[in-house]
Amino acid sequence: MGQSRRRTGRTTTTTQVTAPFRQTFNPFPPMSILSDEQVERIEEASFLILERTGIEFLSKEALDLWRDAGAEVDYEAQRVHMERKLILELIKTAPPQFTMHARNAAHNTIMGGGYMIFSMVSGPGYSYDIKRGRRSGTFADYLDFLKLAQSFNVIHNVGGFICENNDTHEDIRHLQLYQAQHVYADKCINPSARGVNSAHDAVEMAAIVHGGREYLMTHPVTLSVVNANSPLRYDTPMIEGLITYARAGQCVIVTPFTLAGAMAPITVAGALAQQNAEALAGIALTQLVHPGTPVVYGGFTSNVDMQSGSPAFGTPEGALATLAGGQMARRYNLPYRSSNVASSKTPDAQAAYESMMSLWPVTLAHANYILHAAGWLDGGLSASYEKVIIDVEQLQMIDVFLRGLTVDDTTLALEAIDEVGPGGHFFGTPHTMDRYRTEFYRPLISDLQNYDNWLDGGAKTAAERAHEKYKEVIAAYEQPPLDPGIAEALQDYVDRRTVEIMKNA
C-alpha cells in the first residue's frame, strides 16, 4: 500500500498515536551532490576493486555459486574476483520496487521509488532512560520498545533486535524476539541474518504467521540486514543468513559497514568506492541464489574520530556519504537503505542535532528504508526510550513537510483577507475556525508555551517530556489481535526449537 504520489494539503497530522497509518512519501527530486563524472569514477574504482583485489566469501556454498557463474574463485584464499559485466548482468534481476506484506495488510509498505519506511533502532546491547540510566537490555525492555513501535504510525517497521534481551540464553534469544514481534505487533519485522539457525527460524515462524512457505516466496514479509565485514569480506554467518532469506523470497538489505579511517579509506570518496564494491558483490550474490530476490542497496558510511578511534555519527562526512550513496543506488535502479544515527550518550541537544544531520540527508537522498529511525543512542550501543519519542517527533515533522503545500482558491483565503482587512486579525474568521484543529502540525512533546506557562508547568526539558510520553504510550498500548491458532502454533514452534537448541548449547 502507500499514499498517492499527488501532493496533498496538510489537513491531518500523525502526531496522535491513533492517527491512520500512511506511508511517508517523498515527492521532491532527490539531491545529487556528485557530478555524472564523479559517479562514473566511483563506479570505475568499485569495479577495479572487484576485479583486481576481490572479495572474500567465507562460505564454500557462496564460492561454488560464484564459480558456477563464471567468476574467478580462489578456494584456498576464499577470494572471488568478478568482472563488471557479470555483476551488472546479475543485478538486473533485482526488482526496483516491491511491496512488503505485514501481518495486518493495512500496514503493508512499498519499498522503492519515493516511498520511505521508518524502522526502529536495531542491535543495541543496552537500554536507557533518564531515570535509570544505561543498563543491560532485558526482554521486558524489548517488549516496551516493541509496544512503542506498534503504537506510532510513523514507525512503519518494528525493526529487529531493538535491544538485546540479555536475560535470555544467547542461543535462543532470537526465538523469544521473533515470537514477540509477531504477537505484539502487526507490522513488518526485521529479523537477524546472523547465521543459518536464526534465519531459518525467522522464515519458519513467518511462514506460520503468513500461511506457509509458498506464500513467502512471492510475498516478502521480513527485511534482514546483511553486513559486509568491511573491508572486502563477507563472513560465514552473514552469508548463511543471506542465502537462507534469498531462497525463501525474503528481502535482503545488503549493507557494507564502512567507517572512513578504520574499515575503509580515510577519504569519503575511497570509502564510497569500497562501499559500492561490497554492496554490488552482496546484491549480486542474492541474485545468484534466487533471481528476483527483493534486495536493497545499503549505505552505512561514516567516519571515525581520529583522536579516539571511536565511530563518529551525525557528521558532515556521513551526510555527504548518505547523499552520494543514494546516487549510486539510483544508478543501479535499486531501493536504498540509510540510517538515523548519533554519537551522543544521552537524549540531549547533541543527540537531536546529530540525528537531524542524519535525517535530512536521508530524506534528500531519497532513502527508502531508514533503519535506526527511532531510538538510536550512544553510537548504537543503547536503545533509548526518550530518544524514540524525540525521533518520532522529528519523523512526524518530516512526514508533514513532505506533503508539501496545496495552493487553490480555498487555501489562498481571499475572502478571509477581504473580511479582516487592514489592521485586523484572523483568529475568529470562519476560515480559521474551520481549520484551526488540523491545519498545523501539533507537536508530540515540543513545548510552544510562553516562558511563564512553561515555568508553571515544571520547566521540563524535552527529555523529561519524552520520558513522560513514552510511559503514557506504553500504558495506553493495545495488543493487535492474532488468531489463537497461529499464536499456539508459534508457541509450539518456539518450545520445540528451544529444546533442540539447548540440547547442543
N, C-alpha and C positions, 0 to 999 in steps of 0.2 A: 504494500500500500504506500501511500505517500500523498502529499498535497499537490495541487495543481501547480504548474510552472508559472501561472499568471500571478503577478504581484497583487497582493490584497492589502486593504487598509488595515490599520491597527484597531480593529473592532473588538478583539479579545486579547487576553493575556494568558500566559501559562504560569502565573505566579501562584495560583492555588493548586494544591495537591490534586483536587478533584477535577481540574480542567480537562477537557477532551484531549486524548492523545493525538498528536500530529507530528509528523517527522519534519525536522528542520530542513529547509531547502534554501540554497544559496543562488539567487537569481542573477548575481552580478558577474561580470567577466573575471576569470582568475588573474591574479597578478603574476607577471613574468619578470623576474629580475635578471635572467640570463638572456643574452642575445642568441640568435639562432646559431651563430658561430661558436659561442661558448658551450651551448648544449651539445653540439656536434663534437667538440673537443673532449668534453667529459665522456661522452659515449665512446669515442675512439679510444680514450685511455682505458675505459672499462673493458673493452674487447681485447685490448692488448694484455691486460691483466689476466683475463680468462684464457687467452691463447698462449701466452709466454710463461706466466707464473703458475696459473692454475688454481684450483680449489680443492681442498681436502674434503673427502666424504668418508667418514669413519664408519662405513657400513658396506659389507660385501654386496648386499642386495642393491644398494644405490650404485655401486661401482659396476655391477652387472648391467643395470639399466642403461648407464652411460655407454658402456662398451657396445651393447646391442644397438644403441642409437648412432654409433659411428664416432664417438669421441675417443680421444687418446687417453687410455687409462693405465696408470702405473699402480698395480695392485700392492706392491711392496711399500711404496710411499703413500698409498691410498689417495693419490692425487689425480685429478682429472683436468685435462686441457681440452677446451672446447672451442670450436670455430664459431664466429659470429653468425654465419649462415645457419648453423644448426640451432643456435639459441633463438634467433629471430623466427625461424620456422616453427619451433616448438611453442613459443608463447602466443602464436596466432590463435591457438585453440582456447586460450583463456578468455572467458566472457567479459566484455567491458562493463556490463551491468547485470545484476541479478537480484532476486528477492530473497530476503532472509525470512523464514517462516517461524513465527513464535507459537507457543502453546495456545495463546489467545490470538486469533487471526487479526483482531483489531490492533495488535502490536507488531504486525509484520512491518518490515522496513526494507527500503530499496538501497542496495549498495552500488554506488557509482553515480555518474553524472553530477548534478548539482546537489545531490542529497547528502545529508550529514547524519551520522549515527554517533550519539554521545554515550560513552560507556564508563562505568565506574573504574576507579583505580584497581590495579591487579598486581599482586606479588609481594606487598609488604609483609614483613615478619612481625611488625609491631602495630598495635592500635594506640590511638592518642586522643585525649580530650583535655581541656584546660583545667579540669578539676583533678583528674587522676594522673595526668602526665603520660609519658610513654611507658608502655608495658608490653609484655609478650602477648601476641594475639591469641584469642580463645575462640571456641565455637560460638559462645554466646555473643561475642563481639561480631563475629561473622554474620550471625542471624540479624543483629541490629542493623548492620550495614546493608544487608540484603533487603530489609524492610524499607530502608530509606530509598534504595534503588527502585523498588517496586512502586513506591509512593509518588515519586516525582516523574511526571510525564515528559519532562525534558531529558530525562535519562532513558534512552531508547533501548539500551542493552545493559543487563545487570552486571556484566563483567565476569571475571573468573575468581581467582583467589584474592578477594578484596582485602582480606588479611589472613595470614596463616593461622590455622586452628592448631596451635602448638600443644594444646592439651589432649590431642588425639595422636595415636601412634602414626609416625610419618608414612608408613606403608599403606595405611587405609584412610588417610586424611581426605584424599580426593573423593572417595565414595561418599563420605559424610557431606562434603561440599556439593557434589553433583546432585545428591538427593535433595538437599536444601534448596538449591537453585530451582529445581523442578516443582517443589512443593510450595515454597514461599513466594515465588514469582511466576509470572506467565509471559515474560519477555524472552527474547533470545539470550543464550548464555555463551560464555567464553571459557570452555574447559581447557585444561592444560595439555600441552603436547610433549610433556616430559616423560617419554618412554612409551613402549607399546602397551603396557598394562593400563596406565592411566588413560591413554587414548582409547583403547579397546573398551574399557568400562564406560567411558563417556558416550561412545557410539551405541553400546548396548542399552544403556539407560535412556538415551534419547529415542532409540527405537521402541522401547516400552511405552514411552510417553506419546510418541507421534504415530504409532501404528505399524511399526515394522521397518526392517532394513530396506525393503524395496521402495518405500516412500522416501526414505532419506536420500536415496540415490538421485532423485530428481527434485528434492526439496531440502536445501541446506537449512539446518536448524541450529547449528553450532558454528562459532568462529574461534579458531585456535591460532595463537601466535607461535610461529616457528622462528627462533632467533638463530642467525648465524653466530658462531663462536668466533667473532672477529679477532684477528684478521684471517680471512680466507679459509675458514674451516666450518663444516657442519658436523657436529658431534653425533654420537650414536643415538642418544635419547631423542634429540630433535628430529633426526631422520626417521626414526621409528614412528614418532608422532605424525610427521608429515605424510608418510606412506599410509598409515592407518586411516587418517582422516580423508586423504585423497581417494583411497579405494572405497570409502563409504559415501563419497559425493559431498563431503562437508567442506566448508570454507576454510582455507588456509591463508593466514596473513604472514607473509614472509618478510622478516624484519631484521636486517643486519644491525648489530649493536656497535655502532662506530662512534667512539668518542675521540675527537681530534686531539692528537698529542699522546694518546695511550694505545688504543686498539686500532687507530687509523693515523695517517699522516697528520702533522700538526696544522697543515693548511686546510681550509674548508674545501677548496677545490679538490685536493688529493683525497680527502675523506669522502667526498661525494663520488669520485670515480670508483673508490673501493666499495662504497655502499651500493652503487649501481651494478657493479660486477657481481657482488654477493647476492643481491636481490634477484637479478636476472637468472643466475645459476639455480637458486632455490625455486623460483617460479617455473623455470623450465623443467625441473625435476618433478613438480606436481603434475605437469602435463605428460611427462613420460610415464608416470604411474597410472594416470587416468586422464586422457584428453578431455578437456571441457571442465576439469575441476575448477570450481569457483575459487579464485585466488586474488589476493590484494597485495599491491606493491607497498611495502612498509618502509618508512624512514624514521630513524631514531639517531640522527647525527647531531651531536652537540660537542662540547669540548670539556677538557679537564682544567682545573685550577693548577697552573704550572708551579705555584708555590707549595701546594699541599699534595697534589696528585689526586685530589677528590674530584668526582664528576661535578660539573657545573651545569645548572639548568636554568632556563629562563634568561638565557644570554642573547646578545645580538647575533653572535655567530650561529647559535642554534636556530634563531629566527630566519636567518639567511638560508641555512641548510634546509629548513622546512619548506620555504618558498621554492628553492631550487629542486628539492625532491618532488614537489608537485609537478613541476615542469617535466621531469624525467618520467614520472608515472603517466602523464598525459601523452608523452611521446610514444608510449607503447600501448596506449588505449586501455589502461588498467585502472581500477579503483585504487585510491591512495589512502594509506593509514598514517596518522601522526599522533601527537600526544599533547596533553596539558601538564607541564612539569614545573617544578620549583625546587630550590635548594633550601629554603627557609625551614627551620626546625619547629616553628610554631605558627599558628594561623594569624600572622601579623601583616603589617604593610608590605614587608618584603615578599611574603607568600603571595599576596594579592598582585603586586606589580610584576613578579616573575611569571605568574600564571597568565596575566594579561599579555605579557610579552610572548607567551606561547600561544594563547588562544587567537589573537588577531592574525598572526602569520598562518596558523592552521586554517582560519576562515578565508584569508586572502589566497591561500594556496589551493583552495577547493578540496581540502582533505575530506574523505568520505567516511572514514572510521576513525574516531578520536578516542583512543584508549587513554585511561587515566584522566578522563574529562572531569571527574569529581572525586576529591578526597586525597590526592597525592600530597605528601609532605615529606620533608627530610630526605630529599633526593630519592624518594621512592621506598624508603625503609619503613615509613609509618603511614598508616591509613588514619586520617583524622576526621572525627565526626564534625567538628566545626568547619573544617575545610570543605567537606561535602556540601554543606549549606552555602558557604561563601561561593564555591564554584557553581552551584546551581543558580545562585543569583546572577552570576556573570553569564552563564549559558542561556538563561532566560532572556537577559538583556540582548544578547547577540541574536537569539531567535526572533525577538521582536524587531530588532534593527533590520534583519534580513528580509522582513516582509515588505520593506520599502514604504512608499507613500502612494495614496490614492489621490489623484487630482481630478475632480469633477465639479459639477455645479453645487453639489451638497457640501463638499469639503472646502470649496472656495469661500463659502459663507457670506456671499454678497448681501443677502437680505439681513443677516445679523449685523453686518458692518453698517448698513443703512439705518437699521433700527437704533443702534447705540450712538452713532455719530461722533463728532469730535468731543473729546474730554470725558466720555462715559466709561463704562466697564462692561464686561461680558459675563459676569458671574451669574446673573439671573435670566439671561436670554433663553428662549425656548431651544435654540440651537445648542447652547451649553448644557441645559438641563437634560436634554435628550441623550447626551453623550458623556456626561462627567464621570459615570461609573466605569466606562470601558475605553475611553479614548486614549488614556495614557497608561504606560506601564506602571503597575502597582508593585512596589518593592516587596521582596520577601522578608528581608531583615534591615535594609538600609533605613537610616533614621533621617527623615526630612523635616522634623520639627525645628522650631527656633531654639535658641540656646537655653532659655529659661525652662521651656517644657521638657527638653532633653534632660536638664539637670534635675527637675522634679521627678522624672521617671527613673532616676537612679544613675544617670550619667554613664550608661552602659556602652561598652565598646562593641565593635562589630563581632568580635569573637565571643563576647558574652551573650549577645543577642542570638548568635548562631548556636551557642550551647543550649539556650532555652528552646530554640526552634527545633533542633534535632530531637530533643526529648519529647516535644509536643507531637512531632510527626510520628515517631515510633509508637507513642501511646495511642495514636489515632489509627494506626495501621490495621488494615483488614486483609486477611489472607485470601488470595484468589481461589475460587472453587477448583477442585480437582476430582475427577471421577474416582470414587473409592476403590474400584478395581485396579486402576492404574497405580494409585498410592500403595495398595497392598502388593502389587507386582514389583514395584520399586523397592519396597522394604524387603521382600523375599530375595531380590537380587543382591541387595546390599548385605544382607545377613549371610547369604551363601558365599559371596566373594570375600567377605571379611574372614570367614573360617578358612577358605582356601589360601588367602594371602598370609594370614597369621601363622598357618602351619609351617610356612617357609621363612618366616621372619627371623 
